[in-house]
Amino acid sequence: MRLGVLDVGSNTVHLLVVDAHRGGHPTPMSSQKAQLRLAEHLDRAGALSREGADALVAAVHRAHEAAAVADCAEVLAFATSALRDATNSAAVLARVRAETGVSLQVLPGEDEARYTFLAVRRWYGWSAGQLLVLDIGGGSLELAVGLDELPATAASLPLGAGRLTREWFAGDPPTRGEIDALRAFLDAELAPVGRRLRRSGVLELAVGTSKTFRSLARLAGAAPSGAGPRVRRMLTEAGLRQVVAFITRMSAADLADLEGVSPGRAHQLVAGALVAAAAMRALRVDRLEICPWALREGVILRRLDTLDGSAHPRQTQSDRSAQGASDGLGRLSPFEARWTG
């Protein structure tokens, strides 16, 4: 069946369309992104501005149309940190549904960590043993550890690269004092979480996901994206330390010119690197494997797990609607299950 995942994050609205079936490897068919930086449209009271809401509605509408053109049987639509934090989240979600027909589900931070963990576990398999997963987003940092497909411990902290850039850096590039202050803050915030996750047992494989980790690994010498998703990529503590020393002296405009760095995220790369380094210190790991799968793939895999095999793989959105099998693009049964099956 053809599935779509609509991910409304702090930086982008991303529609990923895949062909997939239960027990199979999801094959990406198309990807569409809109760089909205929703978190930067929160006012002093924490509400998403009218401008931000307008941009969100327009982006979701375009994604809705693209999913229909792609003939998706179902689209799983969810929002993460930016709308999770917005004080007017309920009103914004209601407007999105009224104007686009899409029901965005706000994904709790710990659930975000669990879905990402599932994707990484499926990528590396059972032989990876006790698994640690780190995911740095624009608004939050997710951490999870465990031996099974459901992590034994999962946590979400408001330590995203975009959030920390806005809250801690006044200059571009940031001053040495700003960097030192943020580093000390991160060490203090992550120390208790690190102790809690380490109690789960000896970590046999530590993994980083997300654009931030991919960019840092590329700057440290990992293979470019053009080499394909199955090429092994790593980020070592020593390599990250060298990258931090290099990028903290550069402006966002200069960082955007580096291979592997997205222009839309360049301004938050320094904060992301500091979060990565602090998390590795807190968890006492000196290297991370970089996994190409993350939250969106976890959502797809979880949805496939819930299928009973009765749906025809060529069934389309219109077919499902005609049969009364779907209430529209926004239906999100995996999240309703909340990992209880």
N, C-alpha and C positions, 0 to 999 in steps of 0.2 A: 504494500500500500504506500501511497505517497503522503508523507506527513510534513507539516511545517511547524517550526517553533518560532514564536515571536517574542523576543527578549527585549524588554524595555529596561535598560540599565541607566546608570548615572551618566555615561558618556554617549552611548549610541542606542538606537532602536534597530534591532537586527533581526531580519527574517531569514531563517535557514530552512531550505526545502530539501528533504531526503527521500529516497526510495528505501523502504525497509520492510522487514517481516520478522516475526518472532523467531529468535534464535539466529538471526542473520546479522551481517555487518551493515549498518546504515550507510548508504552511498549518497554523498552530497550531490545535489542536482543544480542548485542555484543558491545565491546568497545576496541579500540586499541590505545595505546599511544606510542609516541617516545619522549624522553626527549632530546631536542636539545639545549635549552637555546639560541635561535637565537639572543636575545638582547646582549648577551655577545660576539657575533661575529661581532659586528659593530666596524669599525675602528675609528680612531680619526676624520676622515672626515664625519663619520656617514654612511658609506657604508657597506653593508653586505659583509663579506669576501668571497673569493672563497671557503674556507673550509665550511663556513656556508651555502652557496648556494648549494654546493655539498650535504651536509647532508639534506637540505630541499628537493631537488629533489628526493633523495633516499627515504625519508620518505613519500613524496606525492605519489611516484610510488608504494610503498608498500600498502598505503591506497587505492589507485586506484584498485589494484589487490584484496584487501580484500573486497572492496565494490562489485566488480564483482562476487566474490565467494559467497557473502551474497545475491546476486541477488537483489540489490537495484534498484528500479525503477528510482530513482533520487538521486543525491548527491549534497548538497548545500555546496560549498567550499568557505571559506572566510579566510582572514587574519586580525589580529588586530594590536596591538601597534608596534611590532618589524618591520614589513614590512611597516606599516604606516609611521614610522620614518626614515626608510632607504633612503638615498639619491639616491641609485641606484635601488629603488623599481621597477620601470618600467622594467628595464633590467632583474631583477631577475624573475619577474612575466612572462615575455616573455619566458625566458629560461624554467621555470616550465611548461608552456603550450606546448612548442616545444618538450620537452623531456618526458612528461608524458601524454599530452592530457588534462590536468586539467586546467581550467581557475579559478585561485584564484581571488576573488573580495576583494579589500581592504575596510574594513568596517570603516567608519568614527566613531570617538569616541562617538559622541552624538547618532548616530544610534545604537551603541553597548549598550549604556545606555537604549535606548528605547526598544530594543528587550529583554533585561534582565528584564526591568520593566514589559513588557507584560507577560513573563513567571511567574513572581512573582504574578502579579495580577490574573492570571488564577489559580495559586496554592491556594491562599487564598480566592479568590472570592470577590464579591462586598461588603460583610459584613465587610471587612477589612477597608472600608472607605478611608480616605486620607492616601495614602501609600508613604512611603519613602523607597528607595532601594539604598543600597551601594554595590559596587562590586570592590574588590581590585584585580587587575591583576599584572602581572609581570612588565608591563610598564606603566600602567595608572590606575587611580581611576575613576570609573563611579558613578554618583549620579543622581537620578531621583525622582521626587515627583509628585503626582497627584491623582485625584479621578476616572479617567477613565482608559481605557486600554492603551491609549496613554498619557504619562506623560505631565503635564502642563509645567514642567521645567526639562530639562536634561542637564547634564554637564559632560565633560571628562577632567581630569587634568593629567599632566605627573607626577603622584605621585604613580607609581606602586612600589611594594615591591622590585623587582629586580633592577629597575633603581635607587632607593634611596640607596640601599645597595652598589651599585657600586660607586655612586657619593659622599656618605657621610661617609662610614666606611672604614678605612684602616686596622683595626685590627680585630681579631677574638678571643674572643668577642670584640665588639666595646668598646671604652673607654667611661667613663662618660661624658667627654667633647663632644665627637661625638654625643652621645645620646641627650644631652641637646641642642646642636646646631640644630640637626634635628627636635627635638620637637618644638623649637621656630620657625623654618622655616615653619613647617607644620601649626602651629597655624596662622601664618601670611598669608599663602597662602589660607587657608580654611575659614578664617573669612568672606571675602566678599561673597564667594559662599554660606556659611551657611546662611548669611542674605538674600540672593536672594531666596534660596529655602524655608526659613521659611515664606516668604511673600505669599507663595501659600496657607497658612492656617494652622490650627491646625493639627499636625501630629497624626493620630490615630493608625498607626502601622508602626514601623521601622523595616526593614529587612536587613540582610546581606547575601550575596551570595558569592560563590567562595571558593576555597580550603583554602585560608588564614583564612577566617572567620570560616570555619568548624574546622580547626586545633586549632584556638584560643578557640573556644567554647569547644572542646574536652578537652583541657588542663585546662579549667575552670570547668570541671565536667560534661559536656553534655554527652549524651549517645553515645556509639561508633557507627561506621557506620554499624556494624553487626546487630544492633537493627532495621534496616530498615529505609526507607526514611520518613515514616509517624510519627515517634516518634518526639514529640515536643522537639526542642533544642533551647536554649537561650544563649546569651552572655550579661552579665550585665556589667555596668561600673565598679562596685566594683570588679567583677571577673576578668575583663580584667586588671585592675590595679595590682592585685596580680600576674597575669600571666606575665605582663611586668617586674615586680620586680624580678621574678624568672628567666625568660629566658635571660634577659640582662647580666646575670653573666655566661652564658653557651656558650661554643664553638658550632660551627655548627655541629661538629661530635657528641657532647653530645646531642644536640637537636634532631638529626636524630634518636636517640635511643628512644625518647619519643613516646608513643602510640598516633596516630593521626597525626604525623608529617611525611611528605614525605621526604625521604633522599635527593631527588633532589631539594627540596625547603627549606630545613632546614636553609641554609645560609641566606635566606632573611626573615625569620620569625620575627626577631626583628623589622626590618623596617616596615613589614606589620602590626605588633602590634601597632607601633607608629602611623601609618596612621589611623588605626581603632580608636584608642583613640582620635586622633585629630579630626577626622570626627564626632565622637560622641559629643565631646565638642562643635564644631562649630555649630552643628545642635541641641544641647541641648536635646539629648536623653540619657537616662540612661540604656536602654536595647534594644537589637536587637533579633528578631526571626531569626533563621537560616533556609533559604529556600533551599531545595535540587535542585530546578530548577534554571537555570540561562540562560546565553546567548544561548547555543546550543538549549535548549528547546524552547526558544523564537523564534529562527529561524524556528524550525520545526512547531510550532504553527502558525506562520505567513504564512508559506508556505501552510499549510492545509487550512487556511482561504481563500486563493486565488483559491482553487479548486472549480469547479462547480458541482462536484458530478458525472460527466460523466465517469471518469476514473474507470476502473474495479480494485478492490482492489488487485487482484492477478496479475495484469499487471507487467511484468518484464522489465528490462532495454533493453533486446533484442527486446521485443515486441514494446516498445516505439520507438526504433530506426527504426524498420521495418515500423512503421506507419508514420515516419517522425515527431514524436511528440517531439523529444529531439535532441539537437545538441551535446550531449555527457555529460560526467560526470561533467564537470565544470559549467553547466548552473545554473544560480542563479537568477531566476525570482523575488523572494521576494525583493532582494536588488534593482533591476531595478525599482520596484514599489516605493521604497523609502517612504513607509508608506502613499502613496496617493491612494492605492487600485487599 
